[in-house]
Amino acid sequence: MHREKNYRLNFIKEEVLQSSKLKENELIKKAKILEKKEFAWGINFLNLWELYSLKRKPKILIYDSFLHFIGGAQRYGLTVAAVLQDYADVDIVSNFEISKDKLFQWYGLNLDKCNLIIKKISFFKNDKTINPNKISLRQDNPFDEISLMSANYDIFINNSNLEMLRPLSIYSLMIVHFPERRAFSYFFPNIYNSIIYVSNHTKIWLQNRWKLKGDYLLYPPIEMSNKFKAKKENIILSVSRFEEGGSKKQLEMVKAFHSLNQKYPSHNWHFLLIGGSEPNNPYLKEINDYINKNQISNINLKTNISLKELKEAYSSSSIFWHICGLNQKDPSRVEHFGMTTVEAMSNSLVPLVFKGGGQKEIVDDKINGFHVKSKLELADKTFKLMSDISLMNKMSKEALKKSEMYNFDNFKKNLLEIYKTILKEMKLDTGFYLNKE
């Protein structure tokens, strides 16, 4: 698909450069003329002129339609905000009520310099979440309300996998965790100036599904190691959101652990499942019903726990399970990267993961963990680890070593290199704008 990514940026740059000798009242008059051609051009023109005049820091808007849910993609976008807040004025917009205190409780990120905006979208006013699949070309685009907001900013960052959102800022950046929907109604990724993809798996599907090439690979940042290491216990851990559709496969993991109990009854291990969940979650009820019906006493479920509790669970557990993608034909239902897998590895857990998606980039089979393709294989390879402490220790050390390439320092370094490139594309003074206050 053809990328029309730089038309707005190049047009506005040229208009500003041609107006360098105009007085302020003449600049306003020109902005009004541009505004008649396209609403956002007049605003873009004045904004870029202010930046060229070194009058202020860049204004950045980061949009996440699922910010009110705890999740890996949300942590990713907020970490971008946490890094860039030292170099720009950063606003974060959510469509549903959420507070910075709650975000800190979930992720432990300092967002003190960021401004949090709650902007409800009229079309979804009675919904608990944003479902783009409800939208068709026969109606106005509901996301125009966010598009209009973006016009007031120098840089707009779409962290929602939301291809229907048209950017109107001077520069636009789309973070693609996975291209979930095909290009059919309101498709705008081709006009974003840059696309960041979070794994090589995502890069492949960007090309396959949207016929687009990404610009930057930026692996998710992982900061979950515990300074106070607890003694490792015989605990298998799973950390994933309890999605109502069951895409994270917690029920299949519970069944696999039940079969492990039956096949190897002498083992003395426990299975702990942790994840975010909405109230009255039918999938969570289904899991609990299965556990109770089969009287499985060595499985525990915890939902919506604090960051402190999560770190304690990572610190004390020994093995990690993640089989999102098992028995799936839809590539969007396979794990795109696997942030919690890296979090586990950074705490020396040995991961057993589904052989597919982004997990294969993280876990090297038989070196720092195992790939599995079935519940039976999951149970058998887990018992192999349980029975061989030497193998467990060796893989644990290798898992910790591999996790270091995904740490926060590397993420920050690579993100700032991307930001520096963006400033250069906008012809801004990088020496001035990359200085912290």
C-alpha positions in Angstrom: 0.0 0.0 0.0 1.3 3.5 -0.9 2.4 5.6 2.1 1.4 9.2 1.8 3.1 9.8 5.1 4.9 13.1 4.7 2.5 15.3 2.7 1.2 17.3 5.7 4.7 17.7 7.3 6.4 18.8 4.1 3.6 21.2 3.2 3.6 22.9 6.6 7.4 23.1 6.8 7.5 24.8 3.4 4.8 27.3 4.4 6.6 28.2 7.6 10.0 28.5 6.0 8.5 30.8 3.3 7.0 33.0 6.1 10.1 33.4 8.2 10.1 37.3 7.7 6.4 37.9 8.4 5.3 39.8 11.4 3.0 38.1 13.9 -0.3 39.7 12.6 0.7 38.6 9.1 1.3 35.0 10.3 -2.1 34.9 11.9 -3.7 36.2 8.6 -1.8 33.5 6.7 -3.0 30.8 9.1 -6.6 31.8 8.5 -6.1 31.4 4.8 -4.6 28.0 5.3 -7.5 27.1 7.6 -10.0 27.7 4.9 -8.2 25.0 2.8 -8.1 22.5 5.6 -9.1 23.0 9.2 -5.9 21.8 10.7 -3.4 23.5 8.4 -3.8 26.9 10.1 -3.1 25.4 13.5 -0.2 23.3 12.2 1.3 26.4 10.6 1.3 28.4 13.8 2.4 25.5 15.9 5.4 24.8 13.8 6.3 28.5 13.6 6.4 28.6 17.4 8.7 25.6 17.5 11.1 27.2 14.8 11.1 30.3 17.0 12.1 28.2 20.0 9.2 29.7 22.0 8.2 26.4 23.7 8.7 22.7 23.9 7.0 20.3 21.5 3.4 19.3 22.5 2.7 15.6 22.3 -0.6 13.8 22.5 -0.6 10.0 23.3 -3.9 8.2 22.7 -4.8 4.8 24.2 -8.4 3.7 23.9 -7.8 0.9 26.5 -6.0 2.9 29.1 -8.7 2.1 31.7 -7.6 -1.6 31.5 -4.4 -2.9 32.9 -2.3 -4.4 30.1 1.1 -4.7 28.3 0.2 -2.3 25.5 -0.9 0.3 28.0 2.4 -0.1 29.9 4.3 0.4 26.6 2.5 3.6 25.8 2.8 5.0 29.3 6.5 4.3 29.3 6.8 6.3 26.1 5.1 9.1 27.9 7.3 8.7 31.0 10.5 9.1 28.8 9.3 11.9 26.6 7.9 14.1 29.4 11.4 15.3 30.1 11.7 16.7 26.6 8.2 17.8 25.7 4.8 18.7 27.1 3.0 15.4 27.1 -0.8 14.9 27.3 -2.3 11.4 27.6 -5.9 10.9 26.5 -8.3 8.1 27.7 -11.9 7.6 26.6 -12.9 6.3 30.1 -12.3 7.4 33.7 -8.9 6.6 35.0 -6.5 8.4 37.4 -2.7 8.8 37.4 -2.8 7.3 40.9 -4.4 4.2 39.5 -1.9 4.1 36.7 1.0 4.4 39.1 -0.5 1.6 41.2 -0.7 -0.7 38.2 2.7 0.2 36.5 4.8 2.1 39.0 5.6 4.7 36.4 6.3 8.4 37.3 4.0 10.5 35.1 4.2 13.6 37.2 4.9 15.9 34.2 2.2 14.4 32.0 -1.3 15.7 31.8 -4.1 13.1 31.8 -7.2 14.0 29.7 -10.5 12.1 29.8 -12.3 12.5 26.4 -15.4 10.4 26.0 -16.4 9.5 22.4 -20.1 10.1 21.8 -20.6 6.9 19.8 -19.4 4.8 22.7 -20.9 6.8 25.5 -22.9 3.8 26.8 -20.2 1.2 26.4 -17.5 0.0 28.8 -14.9 -0.3 26.1 -14.1 0.9 22.6 -15.1 -1.7 19.9 -14.1 -0.5 16.4 -15.9 -3.5 14.9 -19.2 -1.6 15.5 -18.2 1.0 12.9 -19.0 1.0 9.2 -18.5 3.4 6.3 -22.2 4.1 6.3 -21.8 6.4 9.4 -19.5 9.2 10.4 -16.2 8.2 11.8 -16.6 8.3 15.7 -12.8 8.8 16.1 -12.9 12.2 14.3 -13.4 13.6 17.9 -9.8 12.4 18.7 -8.6 13.5 15.3 -9.7 17.0 15.9 -7.8 17.0 19.2 -4.7 15.8 17.5 -4.6 19.0 15.3 -3.7 21.1 18.3 -0.5 19.1 18.9 2.9 19.0 17.2 3.3 15.2 17.5 0.4 12.7 17.9 1.1 9.1 19.0 -1.6 6.4 18.4 -1.0 3.6 20.9 -4.3 1.8 20.2 -3.8 -0.4 17.2 -6.5 1.8 15.8 -6.3 2.1 12.1 -9.5 4.2 11.9 -7.9 7.3 13.6 -6.8 9.9 11.1 -4.0 12.1 12.5 -4.1 15.9 12.0 -1.0 16.9 13.9 2.2 18.1 12.2 3.9 14.8 12.8 2.2 11.5 13.6 3.5 8.2 15.0 1.6 4.9 15.2 2.6 2.2 17.6 1.4 -1.2 16.2 1.3 -4.0 18.6 -0.6 -6.0 16.0 -2.7 -5.1 12.9 -5.8 -6.6 14.3 -8.4 -5.7 11.7 -8.1 -5.7 7.9 -8.2 -2.5 5.9 -11.8 -1.9 5.0 -13.4 1.0 6.8 -11.7 4.2 7.6 -8.1 3.2 7.1 -5.4 5.7 7.9 -2.0 4.0 8.9 -0.6 4.9 5.5 -0.7 8.6 6.3 1.2 8.4 9.6 4.7 9.7 9.3 6.2 6.7 11.1 5.2 3.3 12.3 6.8 1.6 15.3 6.3 -2.2 15.6 6.9 -4.1 18.8 8.3 -7.4 17.4 9.4 -9.0 14.1 6.2 -11.0 14.3 4.2 -7.8 14.2 6.4 -6.5 11.3 5.5 -9.6 9.2 1.8 -9.1 9.8 2.0 -5.4 9.0 3.2 -6.4 5.6 0.7 -9.3 5.2 -2.4 -7.6 6.5 -2.0 -3.9 5.8 0.7 -4.1 3.0 2.8 -1.6 5.0 6.4 -1.6 6.0 7.2 -0.5 9.6 9.8 2.1 10.2 11.2 1.2 13.7 11.5 -1.9 15.8 11.1 -0.9 19.4 10.8 -3.9 21.8 8.6 -3.3 24.9 10.4 -2.1 28.0 10.6 -4.6 30.9 11.1 -3.4 34.5 9.9 -6.1 36.8 12.9 -7.4 38.6 12.7 -7.3 42.4 15.6 -5.8 44.4 14.8 -8.1 47.3 15.0 -11.6 45.9 12.7 -14.1 47.7 13.5 -17.8 48.0 12.3 -19.7 45.0 9.3 -21.9 45.7 7.6 -24.7 43.8 5.2 -22.4 42.0 4.2 -22.2 38.4 3.1 -18.7 37.5 0.8 -17.3 34.8 0.3 -13.6 34.3 -2.2 -12.5 31.7 -5.5 -10.6 31.5 -8.6 -12.7 32.0 -10.2 -11.7 28.7 -13.8 -12.7 28.4 -13.1 -14.5 25.1 -10.4 -16.6 26.8 -7.7 -15.7 24.3 -5.0 -16.0 26.9 -5.9 -19.7 27.4 -6.0 -19.7 31.2 -8.6 -22.5 31.3 -6.4 -24.7 29.0 -3.5 -24.1 31.4 -5.7 -25.1 34.4 -6.6 -28.3 32.6 -3.0 -29.0 31.7 -2.0 -28.6 35.4 -4.9 -30.8 36.4 -3.6 -33.5 34.0 -0.1 -33.0 35.5 -1.6 -33.6 38.9 -3.2 -36.8 37.7 -0.2 -38.1 35.7 2.4 -37.2 38.3 0.5 -37.1 41.7 3.7 -37.1 43.8 4.8 -33.6 42.7 4.4 -30.8 45.3 4.0 -27.8 43.1 1.3 -25.1 43.0 -0.1 -23.1 40.1 -0.8 -19.4 40.5 -2.7 -17.5 37.9 -2.7 -13.6 38.1 -4.4 -11.2 35.8 -6.7 -8.2 35.4 -10.4 -8.8 35.1 -13.6 -6.9 34.8 -16.4 -7.6 37.4 -18.7 -10.5 36.6 -16.3 -12.0 34.1 -18.0 -15.1 32.7 -14.6 -16.6 31.6 -13.2 -16.2 35.1 -16.3 -17.9 36.5 -15.8 -20.8 34.0 -12.2 -21.3 35.3 -13.3 -21.2 39.0 -16.1 -23.6 38.2 -13.7 -26.1 36.7 -11.3 -25.8 39.7 -14.2 -26.3 42.2 -15.8 -29.1 40.2 -12.5 -31.1 40.1 -11.5 -30.1 43.6 -8.1 -28.9 42.6 -6.6 -27.6 45.8 -3.1 -26.5 44.5 -4.4 -23.8 42.0 -4.9 -20.2 43.1 -6.4 -17.3 41.1 -5.7 -13.6 41.9 -7.2 -10.7 40.0 -6.3 -7.0 39.8 -3.5 -7.2 42.3 -1.1 -4.4 43.2 2.4 -4.0 41.6 4.0 -4.9 44.9 2.1 -8.2 45.0 2.9 -9.0 41.4 6.6 -8.4 42.0 6.4 -10.7 45.0 4.8 -13.4 42.9 7.5 -13.2 40.2 10.2 -13.2 42.8 9.0 -16.4 44.6 7.9 -18.5 41.5 10.2 -20.8 39.5 8.4 -21.7 36.3 6.3 -19.5 33.9 3.5 -20.6 31.6 2.1 -18.6 28.6 0.2 -20.5 25.9 -1.7 -17.7 24.2 -2.2 -18.8 20.6 -2.8 -22.5 21.3 -5.3 -23.9 18.8 -5.7 -20.5 17.1 -6.0 -19.9 13.4 -6.5 -16.2 13.7 -3.0 -14.6 13.9 -4.4 -11.7 15.9 -5.1 -14.1 18.7 -1.5 -15.2 19.1 0.8 -13.3 21.5 2.3 -10.5 19.5 5.4 -10.2 21.9 5.0 -11.5 25.4 5.9 -8.8 27.9 5.0 -10.9 30.9 7.2 -13.7 29.6 10.2 -11.3 29.7 9.1 -10.0 33.1 9.2 -13.6 34.3 12.6 -14.3 32.8 14.0 -11.1 34.4 13.1 -12.8 37.7 14.8 -16.0 36.7 11.7 -18.0 36.0 12.0 -20.7 33.3 9.3 -20.0 30.6 7.2 -22.6 28.7 5.4 -20.8 25.9 3.3 -21.5 22.9 5.4 -22.0 19.8 4.2 -19.1 17.8 3.9 -15.3 17.5 6.4 -13.0 19.2 7.2 -15.6 22.0 9.6 -17.4 19.7 11.7 -14.2 19.5 12.0 -14.1 23.3 12.3 -17.8 24.3 15.1 -19.9 22.7 13.8 -23.4 22.8 15.8 -25.8 25.1 18.2 -23.0 26.0 16.3 -20.5 28.2 12.9 -22.2 28.2 10.7 -24.5 26.1 8.3 -24.1 23.2 5.1 -26.1 23.4 2.3 -26.9 20.9 -0.2 -28.8 23.2 -1.4 -29.1 26.7 0.2 -32.6 26.9 3.6 -31.2 25.8 3.2 -28.4 28.4 2.6 -30.8 31.2 5.4 -33.2 30.2 8.1 -30.6 29.7 7.1 -28.9 33.0 7.5 -32.2 34.8 10.9 -32.6 33.2 12.0 -29.3 34.7 10.5 -30.2 38.1 12.5 -33.4 38.1 15.9 -32.0 37.0 17.1 -29.2 39.3 20.4 -28.9 37.4 18.4 -28.2 34.2 16.1 -25.8 36.0 19.1 -23.8 37.3 20.9 -23.7 34.0 17.8 -22.5 32.1 17.0 -20.0 34.8 20.4 -18.3 34.4 20.0 -18.2 30.6 16.5 -16.8 30.9 17.8 -13.9 33.1 20.6 -13.3 30.7 18.2 -13.1 27.7 15.8 -10.7 29.5 18.5 -8.0 29.8 18.2 -7.0 26.1 14.6 -5.8 26.8 15.4 -3.6 29.8 14.2 0.0 30.3 17.6 1.5 29.6 17.7 0.0 26.1 14.1 1.0 25.5 14.9 4.6 26.5 18.0 4.8 24.4 16.2 3.5 21.3 13.1 5.6 21.8 15.2 8.8 22.1 17.0 7.9 18.9 13.6 7.7 17.2 12.5 11.0 18.8 15.8 12.7 17.6 15.0 11.4 14.1 11.5 12.9 14.3 12.9 16.3 15.4 15.3 16.2 12.5 12.4 15.4 10.0 10.5 18.4 11.4 13.7 20.4 11.0 13.8 21.3 14.7 16.9 22.2 16.7 17.8 18.8 18.3 20.4 20.4 20.5 17.8 22.7 22.0 14.8 20.3 22.2 16.8 17.3 23.5 18.0 19.2 26.6 16.2 18.3 29.8 14.8 21.2 31.9 
